Amino acid sequence: MRNARVHRITIVTTFEAPPGSAVEQVLGPCWGITVRSRSVVGTACAGCQQFFGGEISALTSLANDSRNEAMSRLEQHAIEMGANAVLGMRFDSSELMQNTNEIVAYGTAVKLRAAP
């Protein structure tokens, strides 16, 4: 079983400020990027799984690891900006070249405070 990821920013959300909080300051856009390639062996194993049908576990694992790395880098960027939260977080991905994908996690770095 994989270790649970420890977050240093307590709020990373795909929506606006959570109930009970208010945006004190908008610091600006923040992001985390990773570029991953599939190994020749991984691609061959994925091809075999594709032939028989079902989930392609090697690629699922790669996608999950890539998103976790992008999220970790997003969080680090937000901390460097002085944020205690990231609002409107999204993922984006694109293929840069054959067997190479870019994964981006992005959002708005903010300072939240308790709502009055």
Biotite code that builds the C-alpha atoms (Angstrom):
import biotite.structure as struc

atoms = struc.array([
    struc.Atom([0.000, 0.000, 0.000], chain_id="A", res_id=1, res_name="MET", atom_name="CA", element="C"),
    struc.Atom([1.320, 3.449, -0.890], chain_id="A", res_id=2, res_name="ARG", atom_name="CA", element="C"),
    struc.Atom([2.012, 6.055, 1.769], chain_id="A", res_id=3, res_name="ASN", atom_name="CA", element="C"),
    struc.Atom([-0.637, 8.732, 2.138], chain_id="A", res_id=4, res_name="ALA", atom_name="CA", element="C"),
    struc.Atom([0.444, 12.081, 0.752], chain_id="A", res_id=5, res_name="ARG", atom_name="CA", element="C"),
    struc.Atom([1.020, 14.743, 3.414], chain_id="A", res_id=6, res_name="VAL", atom_name="CA", element="C"),
    struc.Atom([-0.341, 18.152, 2.466], chain_id="A", res_id=7, res_name="HIS", atom_name="CA", element="C"),
    struc.Atom([1.397, 21.292, 3.658], chain_id="A", res_id=8, res_name="ARG", atom_name="CA", element="C"),
    struc.Atom([-1.472, 23.495, 2.446], chain_id="A", res_id=9, res_name="ILE", atom_name="CA", element="C"),
    struc.Atom([-4.673, 22.455, 4.139], chain_id="A", res_id=10, res_name="THR", atom_name="CA", element="C"),
    struc.Atom([-7.073, 23.688, 1.471], chain_id="A", res_id=11, res_name="ILE", atom_name="CA", element="C"),
    struc.Atom([-6.694, 22.839, -2.210], chain_id="A", res_id=12, res_name="VAL", atom_name="CA", element="C"),
    struc.Atom([-10.106, 22.968, -3.817], chain_id="A", res_id=13, res_name="THR", atom_name="CA", element="C"),
    struc.Atom([-11.739, 23.039, -7.232], chain_id="A", res_id=14, res_name="THR", atom_name="CA", element="C"),
    struc.Atom([-14.269, 25.617, -6.055], chain_id="A", res_id=15, res_name="PHE", atom_name="CA", element="C"),
    struc.Atom([-14.226, 28.961, -4.238], chain_id="A", res_id=16, res_name="GLU", atom_name="CA", element="C"),
    struc.Atom([-13.379, 29.581, -0.597], chain_id="A", res_id=17, res_name="ALA", atom_name="CA", element="C"),
    struc.Atom([-14.936, 26.953, 1.691], chain_id="A", res_id=18, res_name="PRO", atom_name="CA", element="C"),
    struc.Atom([-17.762, 27.874, 4.061], chain_id="A", res_id=19, res_name="PRO", atom_name="CA", element="C"),
    struc.Atom([-16.517, 29.735, 7.114], chain_id="A", res_id=20, res_name="GLY", atom_name="CA", element="C"),
    struc.Atom([-13.582, 31.329, 5.313], chain_id="A", res_id=21, res_name="SER", atom_name="CA", element="C"),
    struc.Atom([-13.011, 34.412, 3.216], chain_id="A", res_id=22, res_name="ALA", atom_name="CA", element="C"),
    struc.Atom([-10.313, 35.394, 0.757], chain_id="A", res_id=23, res_name="VAL", atom_name="CA", element="C"),
    struc.Atom([-8.023, 37.892, 2.452], chain_id="A", res_id=24, res_name="GLU", atom_name="CA", element="C"),
    struc.Atom([-5.623, 38.275, -0.477], chain_id="A", res_id=25, res_name="GLN", atom_name="CA", element="C"),
    struc.Atom([-5.326, 36.882, -3.999], chain_id="A", res_id=26, res_name="VAL", atom_name="CA", element="C"),
    struc.Atom([-1.667, 36.153, -4.686], chain_id="A", res_id=27, res_name="LEU", atom_name="CA", element="C"),
    struc.Atom([-2.033, 35.017, -8.293], chain_id="A", res_id=28, res_name="GLY", atom_name="CA", element="C"),
    struc.Atom([-1.850, 31.941, -10.464], chain_id="A", res_id=29, res_name="PRO", atom_name="CA", element="C"),
    struc.Atom([0.204, 28.983, -9.288], chain_id="A", res_id=30, res_name="CYS", atom_name="CA", element="C"),
    struc.Atom([1.033, 25.695, -10.983], chain_id="A", res_id=31, res_name="TRP", atom_name="CA", element="C"),
    struc.Atom([2.945, 22.468, -10.814], chain_id="A", res_id=32, res_name="GLY", atom_name="CA", element="C"),
    struc.Atom([4.193, 20.684, -13.921], chain_id="A", res_id=33, res_name="ILE", atom_name="CA", element="C"),
    struc.Atom([5.660, 17.266, -14.587], chain_id="A", res_id=34, res_name="THR", atom_name="CA", element="C"),
    struc.Atom([6.600, 15.625, -17.866], chain_id="A", res_id=35, res_name="VAL", atom_name="CA", element="C"),
    struc.Atom([6.631, 11.853, -17.914], chain_id="A", res_id=36, res_name="ARG", atom_name="CA", element="C"),
    struc.Atom([7.475, 9.285, -20.523], chain_id="A", res_id=37, res_name="SER", atom_name="CA", element="C"),
    struc.Atom([6.374, 5.697, -20.757], chain_id="A", res_id=38, res_name="ARG", atom_name="CA", element="C"),
    struc.Atom([9.182, 3.174, -20.798], chain_id="A", res_id=39, res_name="SER", atom_name="CA", element="C"),
    struc.Atom([9.511, 0.697, -23.649], chain_id="A", res_id=40, res_name="VAL", atom_name="CA", element="C"),
    struc.Atom([8.718, -2.136, -21.218], chain_id="A", res_id=41, res_name="VAL", atom_name="CA", element="C"),
    struc.Atom([5.695, -0.251, -19.810], chain_id="A", res_id=42, res_name="GLY", atom_name="CA", element="C"),
    struc.Atom([4.419, 0.481, -23.291], chain_id="A", res_id=43, res_name="THR", atom_name="CA", element="C"),
    struc.Atom([4.794, -3.187, -24.281], chain_id="A", res_id=44, res_name="ALA", atom_name="CA", element="C"),
    struc.Atom([2.954, -4.346, -21.129], chain_id="A", res_id=45, res_name="CYS", atom_name="CA", element="C"),
    struc.Atom([0.215, -1.799, -21.779], chain_id="A", res_id=46, res_name="ALA", atom_name="CA", element="C"),
    struc.Atom([-0.082, -3.125, -25.329], chain_id="A", res_id=47, res_name="GLY", atom_name="CA", element="C"),
    struc.Atom([-0.585, -6.653, -23.986], chain_id="A", res_id=48, res_name="CYS", atom_name="CA", element="C"),
    struc.Atom([-3.276, -5.481, -21.569], chain_id="A", res_id=49, res_name="GLN", atom_name="CA", element="C"),
    struc.Atom([-4.956, -3.553, -24.369], chain_id="A", res_id=50, res_name="GLN", atom_name="CA", element="C"),
    struc.Atom([-5.081, -6.715, -26.478], chain_id="A", res_id=51, res_name="PHE", atom_name="CA", element="C"),
    struc.Atom([-6.954, -8.631, -23.758], chain_id="A", res_id=52, res_name="PHE", atom_name="CA", element="C"),
    struc.Atom([-9.120, -5.683, -22.642], chain_id="A", res_id=53, res_name="GLY", atom_name="CA", element="C"),
    struc.Atom([-9.708, -4.150, -19.234], chain_id="A", res_id=54, res_name="GLY", atom_name="CA", element="C"),
    struc.Atom([-7.841, -1.522, -17.300], chain_id="A", res_id=55, res_name="GLU", atom_name="CA", element="C"),
    struc.Atom([-4.280, -0.787, -18.368], chain_id="A", res_id=56, res_name="ILE", atom_name="CA", element="C"),
    struc.Atom([-2.829, -0.747, -14.858], chain_id="A", res_id=57, res_name="SER", atom_name="CA", element="C"),
    struc.Atom([0.678, 0.364, -15.875], chain_id="A", res_id=58, res_name="ALA", atom_name="CA", element="C"),
    struc.Atom([-0.725, 3.522, -17.471], chain_id="A", res_id=59, res_name="LEU", atom_name="CA", element="C"),
    struc.Atom([-3.171, 4.112, -14.612], chain_id="A", res_id=60, res_name="THR", atom_name="CA", element="C"),
    struc.Atom([-0.271, 4.003, -12.175], chain_id="A", res_id=61, res_name="SER", atom_name="CA", element="C"),
    struc.Atom([1.784, 6.376, -14.344], chain_id="A", res_id=62, res_name="LEU", atom_name="CA", element="C"),
    struc.Atom([-1.141, 8.835, -14.599], chain_id="A", res_id=63, res_name="ALA", atom_name="CA", element="C"),
    struc.Atom([-1.739, 8.708, -10.839], chain_id="A", res_id=64, res_name="ASN", atom_name="CA", element="C"),
    struc.Atom([1.942, 9.245, -10.022], chain_id="A", res_id=65, res_name="ASP", atom_name="CA", element="C"),
    struc.Atom([2.132, 12.117, -12.520], chain_id="A", res_id=66, res_name="SER", atom_name="CA", element="C"),
    struc.Atom([-0.894, 13.900, -11.041], chain_id="A", res_id=67, res_name="ARG", atom_name="CA", element="C"),
    struc.Atom([0.466, 13.470, -7.516], chain_id="A", res_id=68, res_name="ASN", atom_name="CA", element="C"),
    struc.Atom([3.806, 14.985, -8.584], chain_id="A", res_id=69, res_name="GLU", atom_name="CA", element="C"),
    struc.Atom([2.069, 17.919, -10.312], chain_id="A", res_id=70, res_name="ALA", atom_name="CA", element="C"),
    struc.Atom([-0.056, 18.500, -7.173], chain_id="A", res_id=71, res_name="MET", atom_name="CA", element="C"),
    struc.Atom([3.018, 18.430, -4.946], chain_id="A", res_id=72, res_name="SER", atom_name="CA", element="C"),
    struc.Atom([4.720, 21.014, -7.163], chain_id="A", res_id=73, res_name="ARG", atom_name="CA", element="C"),
    struc.Atom([1.553, 23.154, -7.232], chain_id="A", res_id=74, res_name="LEU", atom_name="CA", element="C"),
    struc.Atom([1.502, 23.130, -3.450], chain_id="A", res_id=75, res_name="GLU", atom_name="CA", element="C"),
    struc.Atom([5.205, 24.048, -3.253], chain_id="A", res_id=76, res_name="GLN", atom_name="CA", element="C"),
    struc.Atom([4.717, 26.950, -5.678], chain_id="A", res_id=77, res_name="HIS", atom_name="CA", element="C"),
    struc.Atom([1.743, 28.244, -3.648], chain_id="A", res_id=78, res_name="ALA", atom_name="CA", element="C"),
    struc.Atom([3.756, 28.051, -0.395], chain_id="A", res_id=79, res_name="ILE", atom_name="CA", element="C"),
    struc.Atom([6.620, 29.975, -2.009], chain_id="A", res_id=80, res_name="GLU", atom_name="CA", element="C"),
    struc.Atom([4.061, 32.669, -2.930], chain_id="A", res_id=81, res_name="MET", atom_name="CA", element="C"),
    struc.Atom([2.915, 32.881, 0.704], chain_id="A", res_id=82, res_name="GLY", atom_name="CA", element="C"),
    struc.Atom([-0.456, 31.152, 0.203], chain_id="A", res_id=83, res_name="ALA", atom_name="CA", element="C"),
    struc.Atom([-2.356, 29.068, 2.711], chain_id="A", res_id=84, res_name="ASN", atom_name="CA", element="C"),
    struc.Atom([-4.854, 27.804, 0.112], chain_id="A", res_id=85, res_name="ALA", atom_name="CA", element="C"),
    struc.Atom([-5.296, 27.149, -3.608], chain_id="A", res_id=86, res_name="VAL", atom_name="CA", element="C"),
    struc.Atom([-8.709, 27.802, -5.127], chain_id="A", res_id=87, res_name="LEU", atom_name="CA", element="C"),
    struc.Atom([-10.090, 26.748, -8.503], chain_id="A", res_id=88, res_name="GLY", atom_name="CA", element="C"),
    struc.Atom([-7.542, 23.934, -8.886], chain_id="A", res_id=89, res_name="MET", atom_name="CA", element="C"),
    struc.Atom([-7.618, 22.052, -12.190], chain_id="A", res_id=90, res_name="ARG", atom_name="CA", element="C"),
    struc.Atom([-5.543, 19.519, -14.097], chain_id="A", res_id=91, res_name="PHE", atom_name="CA", element="C"),
    struc.Atom([-4.545, 19.725, -17.723], chain_id="A", res_id=92, res_name="ASP", atom_name="CA", element="C"),
    struc.Atom([-2.501, 17.340, -19.811], chain_id="A", res_id=93, res_name="SER", atom_name="CA", element="C"),
    struc.Atom([-1.067, 17.172, -23.267], chain_id="A", res_id=94, res_name="SER", atom_name="CA", element="C"),
    struc.Atom([1.153, 14.906, -25.301], chain_id="A", res_id=95, res_name="GLU", atom_name="CA", element="C"),
    struc.Atom([4.464, 16.611, -26.045], chain_id="A", res_id=96, res_name="LEU", atom_name="CA", element="C"),
    struc.Atom([5.872, 13.891, -28.260], chain_id="A", res_id=97, res_name="MET", atom_name="CA", element="C"),
    struc.Atom([5.228, 10.212, -28.724], chain_id="A", res_id=98, res_name="GLN", atom_name="CA", element="C"),
    struc.Atom([5.071, 8.442, -25.329], chain_id="A", res_id=99, res_name="ASN", atom_name="CA", element="C"),
    struc.Atom([5.660, 11.724, -23.414], chain_id="A", res_id=100, res_name="THR", atom_name="CA", element="C"),
    struc.Atom([2.951, 13.576, -21.511], chain_id="A", res_id=101, res_name="ASN", atom_name="CA", element="C"),
    struc.Atom([2.871, 16.879, -19.655], chain_id="A", res_id=102, res_name="GLU", atom_name="CA", element="C"),
    struc.Atom([0.604, 17.068, -16.610], chain_id="A", res_id=103, res_name="ILE", atom_name="CA", element="C"),
    struc.Atom([-0.170, 20.497, -15.129], chain_id="A", res_id=104, res_name="VAL", atom_name="CA", element="C"),
    struc.Atom([-2.004, 21.213, -11.877], chain_id="A", res_id=105, res_name="ALA", atom_name="CA", element="C"),
    struc.Atom([-2.977, 24.875, -11.616], chain_id="A", res_id=106, res_name="TYR", atom_name="CA", element="C"),
    struc.Atom([-5.128, 27.217, -9.583], chain_id="A", res_id=107, res_name="GLY", atom_name="CA", element="C"),
    struc.Atom([-5.154, 30.528, -7.745], chain_id="A", res_id=108, res_name="THR", atom_name="CA", element="C"),
    struc.Atom([-2.918, 30.975, -4.701], chain_id="A", res_id=109, res_name="ALA", atom_name="CA", element="C"),
    struc.Atom([-4.715, 32.877, -1.938], chain_id="A", res_id=110, res_name="VAL", atom_name="CA", element="C"),
    struc.Atom([-4.530, 33.764, 1.728], chain_id="A", res_id=111, res_name="LYS", atom_name="CA", element="C"),
    struc.Atom([-7.702, 32.731, 3.512], chain_id="A", res_id=112, res_name="LEU", atom_name="CA", element="C"),
    struc.Atom([-8.965, 33.948, 6.871], chain_id="A", res_id=113, res_name="ARG", atom_name="CA", element="C"),
    struc.Atom([-11.881, 32.919, 9.042], chain_id="A", res_id=114, res_name="ALA", atom_name="CA", element="C"),
    struc.Atom([-15.073, 34.659, 7.959], chain_id="A", res_id=115, res_name="ALA", atom_name="CA", element="C"),
    struc.Atom([-16.473, 37.128, 10.494], chain_id="A", res_id=116, res_name="PRO", atom_name="CA", element="C"),
])
